[in-house]
Amino acid sequence: MKNIFDVLKESHEKQRLLLDALMETSGDSPTRREFYRDLKHELEQHAAAEERYFYAPL
């Protein structure tokens, strides 16, 4: 079973990959919008998990 630290590390890697993919695009292409949407969702989920499981207990 994964713990919160494993999940956050995986999220960091996914964010890196999405940022790399986003940097390879330009303009207002459908692909760029999709990468941006996916990255935004990943960042929101990541922030919520950090707040709930990491920062709140501190």
N, C-alpha and C positions, 0 to 999 in steps of 0.2 A: 504494500500500500504506500502510495506517495504521501509525503508530508508537504506542508505549505512551502518549505524552502525548495523542494524539488519542483513544485509547480511554478514558483516564481522564477527559478532558473530557466525552466523551459520557456516561460513567457518572455524572458529577456532574449533568448535565442530567436524566438519567433519574431520579436520586435526588430532585432538586427536584420533578419532575413527580409522582412517587409520593408524596412528602410532602404536596404540595398536595392531591392527590386524597384522601389519608388524612385530612387535616384537614377535608375536606368531609363526612366520615362521622362517625357517633357510635355509641355502644353496642357491641354485639357482633354486628353484622350480617355476613352472608356477604361483602358487598362490602368491608367494613372488614378482615375477616380476609384476604381475597385481596390487598388492597393491602399489608397488613402483611407477608404471606408474600413477595410480590414484592420489597418493599423490603429485607427481611432477606436474601433471596438476592442482590440487587444489592450490598448492602453487604459481604456475605461475599466475593463475587467480586472486588469492588473492592479490598478489603483484601488479598486474596491476590495480586492483580496488583501492587499497590504494593509489597508485601513482596518479591516475587520479582524484579521488574524495576527497582524504583526504590531501595528502602532496602537490600537485600542488597548491591548493588555498592558502596554507600557505605562 
